[in-house]
Amino acid sequence: MTNLPSTLPDSHQEDPLLVLAERSDAFEEAILSCFPSTGVVLAIDSEQNQLAASACQLCIEHASVVRAAFFIHAPSSGSGVLRLQYEALLRASWLYFVATPAQIEKLGRNLTPEAELAAKNLPGAGEMLAKVLKVAPVGLTAHLAEFDQYSRHALNSYVHSGIHPLRRVRDGFPAEMALTLVRFSNGLMHMAYRTLAMLMGSQRRMDKVTHLYEQFTDCCPMAPTGRGPTGD
């Protein structure tokens, strides 16, 4: 496990955040064991699937940064990256289930000023979610919708240095909230790996990745309770 504080308490197993760190690492290691060491090989190597896979990998990358930020006591940074992580998974879902050929072509271009300008006209998070909810499997849409309802708007405040992070810097970041946000990040990461397994075309791998969740419920989001983790 990396990026932990340089000085750990003697009984660090009793620190809930460090325990969650270890379980989160174990969860991702278990997921990775379901994939070949040679990396992701898409069942259909199309531009659409390549872009969706790239968005999944971006989501997974963000997950590692979220964990590291909370474990080095930088919760506001972790909260901002969690918002980015959610949108990476949403983008992957939109690309796979919704995006038109013209939209895929815009995101698949080489980076130029012209390509960057054209990509600015692509749908934002709200429009992407509305369309994904209509066509994607409920196993994916339930997670995206719940996160959007309870967490996305408050986490935007961390991206823009709004009222939430300014208040937390002054008053401190609640420990239970930190644990909850790391669990949410783990849940988004899990969905990204499930989507990668789907793109690889193996039902057996998809089933293995999906059911790993049952062994790590302690480090993943709980069932909806009607109250979001960022609520005060």
DRENFISE-868350 format. One line per field, with one value per residue: residue number from 1; residue in one letter; x, z, y of N, C-alpha, C, O in turn. Coordinates in steps of 0.2 Angstrom, whole numbers. Atoms other than C-alpha are relative to their C-alpha. Layout:
seq c(NUM	...);
type c(a	...);
n.c1 c(X	...);
n.c3 c(Z	...);
n.c2 c(Y	...);
ca.c1 c(X	...);
ca.c3 c(Z	...);
ca.c2 c(Y	...);
c.c1 c(X	...);
c.c3 c(Z	...);
c.c2 c(Y	...);
o.c1 c(X	...);
o.c3 c(Z	...);
o.c2 c(Y	...);
This chain:
seq c(1	2	3	4	5	6	7	8	9	10	11	12	13	14	15	16	17	18	19	20	21	22	23	24	25	26	27	28	29	30	31	32	33	34	35	36	37	38	39	40	41	42	43	44	45	46	47	48	49	50	51	52	53	54	55	56	57	58	59	60	61	62	63	64	65	66	67	68	69	70	71	72	73	74	75	76	77	78	79	80	81	82	83	84	85	86	87	88	89	90	91	92	93	94	95	96	97	98	99	100	101	102	103	104	105	106	107	108	109	110	111	112	113	114	115	116	117	118	119	120	121	122	123	124	125	126	127	128	129	130	131	132	133	134	135	136	137	138	139	140	141	142	143	144	145	146	147	148	149	150	151	152	153	154	155	156	157	158	159	160	161	162	163	164	165	166	167	168	169	170	171	172	173	174	175	176	177	178	179	180	181	182	183	184	185	186	187	188	189	190	191	192	193	194	195	196	197	198	199	200	201	202	203	204	205	206	207	208	209	210	211	212	213	214	215	216	217	218	219	220	221	222	223	224	225	226	227	228	229	230	231	232);
type c(m	t	n	l	p	s	t	l	p	d	s	h	q	e	d	p	l	l	v	l	a	e	r	s	d	a	f	e	e	a	i	l	s	c	f	p	s	t	g	v	v	l	a	i	d	s	e	q	n	q	l	a	a	s	a	c	q	l	c	i	e	h	a	s	v	v	r	a	a	f	f	i	h	a	p	s	s	g	s	g	v	l	r	l	q	y	e	a	l	l	r	a	s	w	l	y	f	v	a	t	p	a	q	i	e	k	l	g	r	n	l	t	p	e	a	e	l	a	a	k	n	l	p	g	a	g	e	m	l	a	k	v	l	k	v	a	p	v	g	l	t	a	h	l	a	e	f	d	q	y	s	r	h	a	l	n	s	y	v	h	s	g	i	h	p	l	r	r	v	r	d	g	f	p	a	e	m	a	l	t	l	v	r	f	s	n	g	l	m	h	m	a	y	r	t	l	a	m	l	m	g	s	q	r	r	m	d	k	v	t	h	l	y	e	q	f	t	d	c	c	p	m	a	p	t	g	r	g	p	t	g	d);
n.c1 c(4	-4	2	2	-4	-7	0	6	0	-2	5	3	6	6	2	5	-2	-6	3	4	-5	-2	5	1	-6	1	6	-2	-4	5	3	-6	-1	5	-2	-6	-5	-1	4	7	1	7	3	1	-5	2	-2	5	-2	-6	2	3	-5	-4	3	0	-7	0	4	-4	-5	3	2	-6	-2	5	-2	-7	1	3	-5	-5	3	2	6	3	-2	3	7	0	-2	6	5	-3	1	6	2	-3	4	6	-2	-1	7	3	-3	2	8	4	-4	1	-7	-3	-3	-6	-6	-3	-4	-5	-5	-7	1	-2	5	6	3	2	6	5	2	3	7	3	4	-2	1	7	3	-2	3	7	0	-3	5	5	-2	-6	3	1	-6	-4	3	2	-5	-1	5	-1	-6	2	5	-3	-7	-3	1	-4	-7	-1	-3	-7	-3	0	-2	6	2	-1	-7	-2	3	-3	-6	1	3	-2	4	2	-3	5	1	-6	1	6	-2	-4	4	3	-5	-1	6	-1	-6	2	4	-4	-3	5	1	-6	1	5	-3	-5	4	0	5	-3	-4	5	3	-5	-1	6	1	-5	3	3	-6	-3	6	-3	-3	4	6	6	6	2	3	3	-4	-7	-6	-3	5	-2);
n.c3 c(0	1	-1	-7	-4	-1	-7	-2	-7	-2	1	6	2	-3	4	5	7	3	1	7	5	2	3	6	4	1	4	7	2	1	6	6	1	4	7	2	-1	6	1	2	8	1	4	6	-1	3	-3	-6	-6	-3	-4	-7	-4	-3	-5	-6	-3	-4	-6	-4	-2	-5	-7	-3	-2	-5	-6	-2	-3	-7	-4	-2	-4	5	2	5	7	2	2	6	5	0	5	6	1	2	7	4	1	3	7	3	1	6	6	2	1	3	5	7	4	1	-6	0	4	-3	-6	3	4	-3	-4	4	-2	3	-3	-7	1	2	-6	-5	1	-2	-6	-6	-4	0	6	0	-4	2	6	-3	-4	4	4	-3	-4	-6	-4	1	-1	-7	-4	3	-2	-8	-1	3	-5	-7	-1	6	-1	-6	1	4	-4	-1	6	1	-7	-2	-7	-3	-2	-4	-7	-3	-2	-7	-5	0	4	-4	1	4	7	4	2	4	7	2	2	7	5	2	4	7	2	2	6	6	2	3	7	4	1	5	7	2	3	-4	-6	-6	-3	-2	-6	-6	-2	-3	-6	-5	-5	-5	-5	-2	-1	-6	2	6	-2	-3	4	-1	-7	0	-2	4	-4	-1	-3	-7);
n.c2 c(-6	-6	-6	-1	-4	3	3	4	2	7	5	-3	4	-3	-6	2	-2	4	6	-1	-1	7	3	-2	2	8	0	-2	5	5	-1	1	8	3	-3	3	-4	-3	-6	0	1	-1	5	-4	-6	-5	-7	-1	4	-3	-6	2	3	-6	-3	4	0	-7	1	4	-4	-5	3	1	-7	-1	4	-3	-7	1	3	-5	-5	-6	2	-4	2	6	-2	-3	5	5	-3	2	7	2	-2	5	6	-2	0	7	3	-4	2	7	2	-5	-5	0	0	-7	-2	5	-3	-6	1	4	-4	-2	-7	-6	-5	1	6	-2	-5	4	4	-4	0	7	-1	0	6	1	3	7	5	1	4	6	3	3	6	4	5	-3	1	-5	-6	-1	-3	-7	-5	-1	-5	-6	-3	-2	-2	-3	-7	-2	1	-6	-5	1	-1	-7	-3	-3	0	6	1	-6	2	5	-2	-4	3	7	4	6	7	4	-2	2	7	1	-2	5	6	-1	0	7	3	-2	4	7	-1	-1	7	4	-3	3	7	1	-2	5	5	7	1	3	-5	-5	3	0	-7	-2	3	-2	-5	3	1	-6	-5	-5	-6	-3	-4	4	-1	-7	-1	-6	-5	0	0	-7	-4	-3);
ca.c1 c(0	7	5	1	6	25	22	9	2	8	-9	-13	-26	-37	-37	-53	-46	-30	-40	-51	-35	-29	-46	-47	-30	-35	-52	-43	-30	-44	-52	-35	-33	-48	-39	-25	-8	-6	-19	-36	-40	-56	-68	-72	-58	-68	-65	-81	-75	-57	-64	-75	-61	-50	-63	-64	-45	-47	-60	-48	-34	-44	-49	-31	-28	-44	-38	-20	-27	-38	-24	-12	-25	-30	-48	-53	-42	-49	-67	-63	-55	-70	-81	-69	-70	-88	-89	-76	-87	-102	-92	-88	-106	-112	-99	-104	-123	-127	-114	-117	-104	-102	-99	-87	-77	-75	-68	-57	-47	-29	-27	-27	-35	-48	-52	-53	-65	-76	-76	-83	-100	-102	-115	-112	-114	-133	-137	-126	-134	-152	-148	-138	-152	-164	-154	-140	-143	-150	-135	-125	-138	-143	-126	-124	-141	-138	-121	-129	-143	-133	-115	-112	-118	-109	-93	-94	-90	-73	-69	-73	-66	-84	-93	-90	-71	-69	-80	-71	-54	-60	-70	-61	-67	-78	-70	-86	-88	-70	-74	-90	-82	-68	-81	-90	-74	-71	-89	-86	-69	-78	-91	-77	-68	-85	-87	-69	-74	-89	-79	-67	-82	-80	-96	-86	-74	-89	-97	-81	-78	-96	-97	-81	-91	-99	-82	-78	-95	-85	-76	-89	-105	-120	-137	-146	-152	-160	-146	-130	-113	-109	-125	-123);
ca.c3 c(0	-5	-1	17	31	34	53	57	74	83	82	64	62	74	63	53	38	37	39	24	15	16	12	-3	-10	-7	-16	-32	-31	-31	-46	-56	-53	-64	-79	-89	-85	-103	-101	-108	-126	-132	-140	-153	-156	-162	-159	-148	-137	-136	-130	-117	-111	-109	-99	-88	-85	-81	-68	-61	-61	-51	-38	-34	-32	-21	-9	-8	-5	10	17	17	26	10	10	0	-14	-13	-14	-29	-38	-33	-43	-58	-55	-56	-73	-80	-77	-83	-99	-102	-100	-112	-125	-125	-124	-131	-141	-159	-173	-175	-156	-156	-170	-161	-145	-156	-165	-162	-150	-160	-156	-168	-161	-143	-149	-157	-141	-131	-139	-132	-119	-101	-86	-84	-102	-102	-87	-93	-109	-100	-88	-102	-110	-99	-88	-71	-62	-69	-69	-51	-45	-57	-52	-33	-34	-45	-32	-16	-20	-37	-33	-16	-23	-37	-23	-20	-38	-38	-20	-15	2	6	6	13	28	30	30	45	54	50	39	47	49	44	29	23	25	16	1	0	-1	-15	-24	-23	-29	-45	-47	-47	-60	-71	-70	-73	-89	-95	-92	-103	-117	-117	-121	-107	-97	-85	-82	-80	-67	-57	-56	-52	-38	-30	-22	-11	-2	0	6	21	9	-4	-4	7	0	-2	14	8	14	4	11	9	17	33);
ca.c2 c(0	17	35	33	45	43	40	27	24	8	0	7	-7	2	17	16	25	15	-1	5	9	-9	-16	-5	-10	-29	-25	-18	-32	-45	-37	-36	-55	-57	-48	-55	-48	-43	-29	-25	-33	-27	-39	-26	-14	0	19	19	5	12	28	20	9	25	33	18	18	37	32	19	31	44	31	28	47	48	35	43	60	54	44	58	69	80	77	92	87	69	76	86	71	60	72	69	51	50	60	48	33	43	47	29	24	38	33	15	16	33	43	46	42	61	63	48	56	72	64	52	66	70	85	101	118	114	97	105	118	105	94	109	106	88	85	89	78	81	78	62	55	58	49	35	32	28	14	7	-8	-4	-11	3	17	14	19	34	41	38	47	61	64	64	68	76	94	95	88	102	114	106	107	126	130	134	134	116	115	133	127	111	119	130	117	100	86	73	56	47	57	53	35	36	45	33	19	28	30	11	8	19	10	-7	-1	5	-13	-21	-10	-15	-33	-31	-22	-37	-48	-62	-66	-76	-62	-50	-62	-64	-45	-42	-54	-49	-35	-47	-50	-32	-24	-16	-5	-1	10	4	3	19	27	43	53	58	56	75	81	92);
c.c1 c(4	-4	-4	4	7	1	-7	-1	2	-6	-4	-6	-6	-2	-5	2	6	-3	-4	5	2	-5	-1	5	-2	-6	3	5	-4	-3	6	1	-5	2	7	6	3	-4	-7	0	-7	-3	-1	4	-2	2	-5	3	7	-1	-3	5	5	-3	-1	6	1	-3	4	6	-2	-1	7	2	-5	2	6	-2	-3	5	6	-3	-1	-7	-4	2	-3	-7	0	2	-6	-5	3	-1	-7	-2	4	-4	-6	2	1	-7	-3	3	-2	-7	-3	3	-2	6	3	4	7	6	3	5	6	6	6	-1	3	-5	-7	-4	-3	-6	-6	-3	-4	-8	-3	-4	4	-2	-8	-3	2	-4	-7	0	2	-6	-6	2	5	-4	-1	6	5	-4	-2	5	1	-5	0	5	-2	-4	3	7	2	0	5	7	2	4	7	4	1	2	-6	-1	2	8	3	-2	4	7	0	-2	3	-5	-2	3	-5	-1	6	-1	-5	2	5	-4	-4	5	1	-6	0	6	-3	-5	4	4	-6	-1	6	-1	-5	3	5	-4	-1	-6	3	4	-5	-3	5	1	-6	-1	5	-2	-3	5	3	-6	2	3	-3	-7	-5	-6	-3	-4	-5	3	7	5	3	-5	2	-6);
c.c3 c(0	2	6	4	1	7	1	7	1	-2	-6	-2	3	-3	-6	-8	-3	-1	-7	-5	-2	-3	-7	-5	-1	-5	-8	-2	-2	-7	-6	-1	-5	-8	-2	1	-6	-1	-3	-8	-1	-5	-7	0	-5	3	6	6	3	4	7	4	3	5	6	4	3	7	5	3	6	6	4	3	6	6	3	3	7	5	2	3	-5	-2	-5	-7	-2	-2	-7	-6	-1	-5	-7	-2	-3	-8	-5	-1	-4	-8	-3	-2	-6	-7	-2	-2	-4	-5	-7	-4	0	7	1	-4	3	6	-2	-4	4	3	-4	3	-3	3	7	0	-2	6	5	-1	2	6	7	5	1	-6	-1	4	-2	-5	2	4	-4	-3	3	5	7	5	0	2	7	4	-3	3	7	1	-2	5	6	0	-5	1	6	-2	-6	4	1	-6	-1	6	2	8	4	2	4	7	3	2	7	5	1	-5	4	-2	-4	-7	-4	-1	-5	-7	-3	-3	-7	-5	-2	-4	-8	-3	-3	-6	-6	-2	-3	-8	-4	-1	-6	-7	-2	-2	4	5	6	4	3	7	6	3	4	7	6	5	6	6	3	2	5	-3	-7	3	3	-4	1	6	0	2	-3	5	1	3	7	5);
c.c2 c(6	6	1	5	-3	-2	-3	-1	-7	-5	3	-4	2	6	-1	1	-4	-8	0	0	-7	-4	2	-2	-8	-1	0	-6	-6	1	-1	-7	-3	2	-3	5	4	7	-2	-1	0	-5	3	6	6	7	1	-4	2	6	-1	-3	5	4	-4	0	7	-1	-3	4	5	-3	-1	7	2	-3	3	6	-1	-2	4	7	6	-2	4	-2	-7	1	2	-6	-5	3	-2	-7	-2	2	-5	-6	2	1	-6	-3	4	-2	-7	-1	6	4	-2	-1	7	2	-4	3	6	-2	-5	4	1	7	5	5	-1	-6	2	4	-4	-4	4	-1	-7	1	0	-5	-1	-3	-7	-4	-1	-5	-7	-4	-4	-7	-5	-5	3	-1	5	7	1	4	7	4	1	5	7	4	2	3	5	8	3	0	6	6	-1	1	8	4	4	-1	-6	-1	6	-2	-5	1	3	-5	-8	-4	-6	-6	-5	2	-2	-7	-2	2	-4	-6	1	0	-7	-3	2	-4	-7	0	1	-7	-4	2	-3	-7	-1	2	-6	-6	-7	0	-3	5	5	-3	0	7	2	-3	1	5	-3	-2	6	5	5	6	3	3	-5	1	7	1	6	6	0	1	7	4	2	-1);
o.c1 c(9	-10	-9	9	7	5	-12	4	1	-4	-10	-11	-11	-8	-3	1	6	0	-3	4	3	-4	-3	4	-1	-6	1	5	-2	-3	4	4	-3	-1	11	5	6	-2	-9	4	-11	1	-1	2	1	4	-2	3	8	2	-1	4	7	0	0	7	4	-1	5	8	2	0	6	5	-3	3	7	1	-1	5	9	0	0	-8	-8	-2	-5	-9	-5	-2	-7	-8	-1	-2	-7	-5	2	-4	-8	-2	-1	-7	-7	0	-3	-9	-8	0	-2	11	9	9	11	12	9	10	11	10	6	-5	9	-10	-12	-10	-8	-10	-12	-9	-8	-11	-9	-3	9	-6	-10	-7	-2	-6	-9	-5	-1	-7	-9	-3	5	-9	3	6	9	-1	-2	4	3	-4	-1	5	-1	-4	1	8	7	6	8	11	8	8	11	9	6	1	-5	4	5	9	6	2	6	10	5	1	2	-11	2	3	-3	-2	5	1	-4	1	5	-2	-4	3	2	-5	-1	5	-1	-4	3	4	-4	-3	5	0	-4	1	6	-2	-3	-5	1	3	-4	-4	3	1	-6	-3	4	0	-2	3	7	-5	0	4	0	-8	-6	-5	-1	-8	-8	1	10	5	6	-4	6	-5);
o.c3 c(4	3	7	2	2	8	2	11	-3	-4	-5	-5	1	-1	-10	-12	-9	-6	-11	-11	-8	-8	-12	-11	-7	-9	-12	-8	-7	-11	-11	-7	-8	-12	3	1	-5	-6	-5	-12	1	-10	-12	4	-9	9	11	11	9	9	12	10	9	10	12	10	8	11	11	9	11	12	10	9	11	12	9	9	12	11	7	4	-3	-8	-9	-12	-8	-7	-10	-11	-6	-9	-12	-7	-7	-11	-10	-7	-8	-12	-9	-7	-10	-12	-8	-7	-7	-10	-9	-1	0	7	4	-2	2	7	1	-6	10	1	-5	6	1	4	10	4	1	6	9	4	1	10	8	2	0	-5	-3	2	-2	-5	0	3	-2	-5	1	7	9	10	5	5	9	8	1	4	9	5	1	7	9	5	-4	1	5	0	-6	1	2	-6	-4	6	4	11	9	8	9	12	9	7	11	11	6	-6	7	-7	-8	-11	-10	-7	-9	-12	-9	-8	-11	-11	-8	-8	-12	-9	-8	-10	-11	-8	-7	-12	-10	-7	-10	-12	-8	-5	1	10	11	10	9	11	11	9	9	12	11	11	11	12	8	1	6	0	-11	8	1	-9	7	8	4	2	-3	10	6	4	11	10);
o.c2 c(7	6	5	6	-9	-7	1	-2	-11	-10	5	-1	1	9	-5	-2	-6	-11	-5	-2	-9	-8	-2	-4	-10	-5	-3	-8	-10	-4	-4	-9	-8	-1	-5	11	9	10	-7	2	-4	-7	-1	10	7	7	4	-1	2	7	1	-2	5	5	-2	0	7	2	-2	4	6	0	0	7	5	0	4	8	3	-1	3	12	12	-3	2	-1	-8	-3	1	-6	-8	-1	-3	-9	-6	-2	-6	-9	-2	-1	-7	-6	0	-3	-8	-4	4	6	-8	1	7	5	-2	3	7	1	-5	1	1	11	6	4	0	-5	0	3	-3	-5	1	1	-8	6	-3	-10	-7	-7	-12	-10	-7	-9	-12	-10	-8	-11	-11	-3	8	3	6	11	7	8	11	10	7	10	12	10	7	6	9	11	8	4	7	9	4	3	10	10	10	-1	-6	-1	5	0	-5	-1	2	-5	-11	-2	-10	-8	-8	-3	-4	-9	-6	-2	-6	-9	-3	-2	-9	-7	-2	-6	-9	-4	-2	-9	-8	-2	-5	-10	-6	-2	-6	-11	-12	4	0	5	8	1	2	8	6	1	-1	6	0	-2	6	11	10	11	6	3	-11	5	10	-3	7	11	-6	3	9	10	-2	1);
